[in-house]
Amino acid sequence: MKVWLTILAGFIFSGSVLAADYSNPDVAIKARQDQFEDIKASFKQLRFLVIQKKFDAAAAKSEANNLAELSQPLVEMFRVRSHQGDTKALDRVWDNWPRFEKQMNEFVDLTEQIADSLKYANQEDARMYVDRAAKTCKSCHRLFKAR
């Protein structure tokens, strides 16, 4: 719950992602690409932090909160059909929206579980959730992203 409040407060005060209009396919595509680059960097850093023998719980918690925040707007960024142009998103995203949305929400939920586990410096659970989140990425890419 605190993760949600922190994220909501960040959006309200920054006016960033929630204020974006993704109804234009080109805007949605560019926003997704930028967001996924940030998510990729955050995820990579978090994964590195949670596998360390000398575990820095504070750094991992901070990165996990960042990843959870970055993941929040993903579903909204795909609502408008935007599979043409400079994108690797396949039309299957919108043709099979319930499955895509379910997978995307699973990823978002897992990022929140990572952050929750790190509230208590639980490295083992964080590692498990990071691994599960990575599998959801791979599964979604396999079905919905052009290679």
MODELLER restraints for C-alpha pairs under 7 A, 6 or more apart:
rsr = mdl.restraints
at = mdl.atoms
rsr.add(forms.Gaussian(group=physical.xy_distance, feature=features.Distance(at['CA:3:A'], at['CA:65:A']), mean=6.99, stdev=0.5))
rsr.add(forms.Gaussian(group=physical.xy_distance, feature=features.Distance(at['CA:7:A'], at['CA:69:A']), mean=5.58, stdev=0.5))
rsr.add(forms.Gaussian(group=physical.xy_distance, feature=features.Distance(at['CA:11:A'], at['CA:17:A']), mean=6.73, stdev=0.5))
rsr.add(forms.Gaussian(group=physical.xy_distance, feature=features.Distance(at['CA:11:A'], at['CA:18:A']), mean=6.41, stdev=0.5))
rsr.add(forms.Gaussian(group=physical.xy_distance, feature=features.Distance(at['CA:17:A'], at['CA:73:A']), mean=6.91, stdev=0.5))
rsr.add(forms.Gaussian(group=physical.xy_distance, feature=features.Distance(at['CA:22:A'], at['CA:28:A']), mean=4.69, stdev=0.5))
rsr.add(forms.Gaussian(group=physical.xy_distance, feature=features.Distance(at['CA:22:A'], at['CA:77:A']), mean=5.94, stdev=0.5))
rsr.add(forms.Gaussian(group=physical.xy_distance, feature=features.Distance(at['CA:22:A'], at['CA:80:A']), mean=6.96, stdev=0.5))
rsr.add(forms.Gaussian(group=physical.xy_distance, feature=features.Distance(at['CA:23:A'], at['CA:80:A']), mean=5.80, stdev=0.5))
rsr.add(forms.Gaussian(group=physical.xy_distance, feature=features.Distance(at['CA:25:A'], at['CA:80:A']), mean=6.43, stdev=0.5))
rsr.add(forms.Gaussian(group=physical.xy_distance, feature=features.Distance(at['CA:25:A'], at['CA:81:A']), mean=6.84, stdev=0.5))
rsr.add(forms.Gaussian(group=physical.xy_distance, feature=features.Distance(at['CA:25:A'], at['CA:82:A']), mean=4.91, stdev=0.5))
rsr.add(forms.Gaussian(group=physical.xy_distance, feature=features.Distance(at['CA:28:A'], at['CA:77:A']), mean=5.51, stdev=0.5))
rsr.add(forms.Gaussian(group=physical.xy_distance, feature=features.Distance(at['CA:28:A'], at['CA:78:A']), mean=6.98, stdev=0.5))
rsr.add(forms.Gaussian(group=physical.xy_distance, feature=features.Distance(at['CA:29:A'], at['CA:82:A']), mean=6.80, stdev=0.5))
rsr.add(forms.Gaussian(group=physical.xy_distance, feature=features.Distance(at['CA:29:A'], at['CA:87:A']), mean=6.38, stdev=0.5))
rsr.add(forms.Gaussian(group=physical.xy_distance, feature=features.Distance(at['CA:32:A'], at['CA:77:A']), mean=6.18, stdev=0.5))
rsr.add(forms.Gaussian(group=physical.xy_distance, feature=features.Distance(at['CA:35:A'], at['CA:70:A']), mean=6.90, stdev=0.5))
rsr.add(forms.Gaussian(group=physical.xy_distance, feature=features.Distance(at['CA:39:A'], at['CA:67:A']), mean=6.20, stdev=0.5))
rsr.add(forms.Gaussian(group=physical.xy_distance, feature=features.Distance(at['CA:39:A'], at['CA:70:A']), mean=6.27, stdev=0.5))
rsr.add(forms.Gaussian(group=physical.xy_distance, feature=features.Distance(at['CA:42:A'], at['CA:63:A']), mean=6.53, stdev=0.5))
rsr.add(forms.Gaussian(group=physical.xy_distance, feature=features.Distance(at['CA:42:A'], at['CA:67:A']), mean=5.85, stdev=0.5))
rsr.add(forms.Gaussian(group=physical.xy_distance, feature=features.Distance(at['CA:43:A'], at['CA:67:A']), mean=6.61, stdev=0.5))
rsr.add(forms.Gaussian(group=physical.xy_distance, feature=features.Distance(at['CA:46:A'], at['CA:60:A']), mean=6.02, stdev=0.5))
rsr.add(forms.Gaussian(group=physical.xy_distance, feature=features.Distance(at['CA:46:A'], at['CA:63:A']), mean=5.81, stdev=0.5))
rsr.add(forms.Gaussian(group=physical.xy_distance, feature=features.Distance(at['CA:46:A'], at['CA:64:A']), mean=6.46, stdev=0.5))
rsr.add(forms.Gaussian(group=physical.xy_distance, feature=features.Distance(at['CA:47:A'], at['CA:130:A']), mean=6.60, stdev=0.5))
rsr.add(forms.Gaussian(group=physical.xy_distance, feature=features.Distance(at['CA:49:A'], at['CA:55:A']), mean=6.90, stdev=0.5))
rsr.add(forms.Gaussian(group=physical.xy_distance, feature=features.Distance(at['CA:49:A'], at['CA:60:A']), mean=5.70, stdev=0.5))
rsr.add(forms.Gaussian(group=physical.xy_distance, feature=features.Distance(at['CA:50:A'], at['CA:60:A']), mean=6.57, stdev=0.5))
rsr.add(forms.Gaussian(group=physical.xy_distance, feature=features.Distance(at['CA:50:A'], at['CA:123:A']), mean=6.05, stdev=0.5))
rsr.add(forms.Gaussian(group=physical.xy_distance, feature=features.Distance(at['CA:50:A'], at['CA:126:A']), mean=6.77, stdev=0.5))
rsr.add(forms.Gaussian(group=physical.xy_distance, feature=features.Distance(at['CA:50:A'], at['CA:127:A']), mean=5.81, stdev=0.5))
rsr.add(forms.Gaussian(group=physical.xy_distance, feature=features.Distance(at['CA:51:A'], at['CA:127:A']), mean=6.97, stdev=0.5))
rsr.add(forms.Gaussian(group=physical.xy_distance, feature=features.Distance(at['CA:57:A'], at['CA:118:A']), mean=6.80, stdev=0.5))
rsr.add(forms.Gaussian(group=physical.xy_distance, feature=features.Distance(at['CA:57:A'], at['CA:121:A']), mean=5.28, stdev=0.5))
rsr.add(forms.Gaussian(group=physical.xy_distance, feature=features.Distance(at['CA:61:A'], at['CA:115:A']), mean=6.11, stdev=0.5))
rsr.add(forms.Gaussian(group=physical.xy_distance, feature=features.Distance(at['CA:61:A'], at['CA:118:A']), mean=5.15, stdev=0.5))
rsr.add(forms.Gaussian(group=physical.xy_distance, feature=features.Distance(at['CA:61:A'], at['CA:119:A']), mean=6.58, stdev=0.5))
rsr.add(forms.Gaussian(group=physical.xy_distance, feature=features.Distance(at['CA:64:A'], at['CA:114:A']), mean=6.27, stdev=0.5))
rsr.add(forms.Gaussian(group=physical.xy_distance, feature=features.Distance(at['CA:64:A'], at['CA:115:A']), mean=4.86, stdev=0.5))
rsr.add(forms.Gaussian(group=physical.xy_distance, feature=features.Distance(at['CA:65:A'], at['CA:115:A']), mean=5.52, stdev=0.5))
rsr.add(forms.Gaussian(group=physical.xy_distance, feature=features.Distance(at['CA:67:A'], at['CA:111:A']), mean=6.52, stdev=0.5))
rsr.add(forms.Gaussian(group=physical.xy_distance, feature=features.Distance(at['CA:68:A'], at['CA:108:A']), mean=6.79, stdev=0.5))
rsr.add(forms.Gaussian(group=physical.xy_distance, feature=features.Distance(at['CA:68:A'], at['CA:111:A']), mean=4.92, stdev=0.5))
rsr.add(forms.Gaussian(group=physical.xy_distance, feature=features.Distance(at['CA:68:A'], at['CA:112:A']), mean=5.45, stdev=0.5))
rsr.add(forms.Gaussian(group=physical.xy_distance, feature=features.Distance(at['CA:71:A'], at['CA:108:A']), mean=5.62, stdev=0.5))
rsr.add(forms.Gaussian(group=physical.xy_distance, feature=features.Distance(at['CA:72:A'], at['CA:108:A']), mean=6.41, stdev=0.5))
rsr.add(forms.Gaussian(group=physical.xy_distance, feature=features.Distance(at['CA:75:A'], at['CA:101:A']), mean=6.57, stdev=0.5))
rsr.add(forms.Gaussian(group=physical.xy_distance, feature=features.Distance(at['CA:75:A'], at['CA:104:A']), mean=6.58, stdev=0.5))
rsr.add(forms.Gaussian(group=physical.xy_distance, feature=features.Distance(at['CA:81:A'], at['CA:94:A']), mean=6.31, stdev=0.5))
rsr.add(forms.Gaussian(group=physical.xy_distance, feature=features.Distance(at['CA:83:A'], at['CA:89:A']), mean=5.33, stdev=0.5))
rsr.add(forms.Gaussian(group=physical.xy_distance, feature=features.Distance(at['CA:83:A'], at['CA:90:A']), mean=5.55, stdev=0.5))
rsr.add(forms.Gaussian(group=physical.xy_distance, feature=features.Distance(at['CA:83:A'], at['CA:91:A']), mean=5.38, stdev=0.5))
rsr.add(forms.Gaussian(group=physical.xy_distance, feature=features.Distance(at['CA:88:A'], at['CA:145:A']), mean=5.37, stdev=0.5))
rsr.add(forms.Gaussian(group=physical.xy_distance, feature=features.Distance(at['CA:88:A'], at['CA:146:A']), mean=4.84, stdev=0.5))
rsr.add(forms.Gaussian(group=physical.xy_distance, feature=features.Distance(at['CA:89:A'], at['CA:144:A']), mean=6.08, stdev=0.5))
rsr.add(forms.Gaussian(group=physical.xy_distance, feature=features.Distance(at['CA:89:A'], at['CA:145:A']), mean=4.79, stdev=0.5))
rsr.add(forms.Gaussian(group=physical.xy_distance, feature=features.Distance(at['CA:89:A'], at['CA:146:A']), mean=6.24, stdev=0.5))
rsr.add(forms.Gaussian(group=physical.xy_distance, feature=features.Distance(at['CA:90:A'], at['CA:144:A']), mean=5.36, stdev=0.5))
rsr.add(forms.Gaussian(group=physical.xy_distance, feature=features.Distance(at['CA:90:A'], at['CA:145:A']), mean=5.49, stdev=0.5))
rsr.add(forms.Gaussian(group=physical.xy_distance, feature=features.Distance(at['CA:90:A'], at['CA:146:A']), mean=6.11, stdev=0.5))
rsr.add(forms.Gaussian(group=physical.xy_distance, feature=features.Distance(at['CA:92:A'], at['CA:144:A']), mean=5.95, stdev=0.5))
rsr.add(forms.Gaussian(group=physical.xy_distance, feature=features.Distance(at['CA:93:A'], at['CA:100:A']), mean=5.83, stdev=0.5))
rsr.add(forms.Gaussian(group=physical.xy_distance, feature=features.Distance(at['CA:93:A'], at['CA:144:A']), mean=5.68, stdev=0.5))
rsr.add(forms.Gaussian(group=physical.xy_distance, feature=features.Distance(at['CA:103:A'], at['CA:136:A']), mean=6.77, stdev=0.5))
rsr.add(forms.Gaussian(group=physical.xy_distance, feature=features.Distance(at['CA:103:A'], at['CA:140:A']), mean=6.68, stdev=0.5))
rsr.add(forms.Gaussian(group=physical.xy_distance, feature=features.Distance(at['CA:107:A'], at['CA:133:A']), mean=5.58, stdev=0.5))
rsr.add(forms.Gaussian(group=physical.xy_distance, feature=features.Distance(at['CA:107:A'], at['CA:136:A']), mean=6.02, stdev=0.5))
rsr.add(forms.Gaussian(group=physical.xy_distance, feature=features.Distance(at['CA:110:A'], at['CA:129:A']), mean=6.10, stdev=0.5))
rsr.add(forms.Gaussian(group=physical.xy_distance, feature=features.Distance(at['CA:110:A'], at['CA:133:A']), mean=5.77, stdev=0.5))
rsr.add(forms.Gaussian(group=physical.xy_distance, feature=features.Distance(at['CA:111:A'], at['CA:133:A']), mean=6.99, stdev=0.5))
rsr.add(forms.Gaussian(group=physical.xy_distance, feature=features.Distance(at['CA:113:A'], at['CA:129:A']), mean=6.74, stdev=0.5))
rsr.add(forms.Gaussian(group=physical.xy_distance, feature=features.Distance(at['CA:114:A'], at['CA:126:A']), mean=4.96, stdev=0.5))
rsr.add(forms.Gaussian(group=physical.xy_distance, feature=features.Distance(at['CA:114:A'], at['CA:129:A']), mean=5.58, stdev=0.5))
rsr.add(forms.Gaussian(group=physical.xy_distance, feature=features.Distance(at['CA:114:A'], at['CA:130:A']), mean=6.64, stdev=0.5))
rsr.add(forms.Gaussian(group=physical.xy_distance, feature=features.Distance(at['CA:117:A'], at['CA:125:A']), mean=6.13, stdev=0.5))
rsr.add(forms.Gaussian(group=physical.xy_distance, feature=features.Distance(at['CA:117:A'], at['CA:126:A']), mean=5.67, stdev=0.5))
rsr.add(forms.Gaussian(group=physical.xy_distance, feature=features.Distance(at['CA:118:A'], at['CA:126:A']), mean=6.45, stdev=0.5))
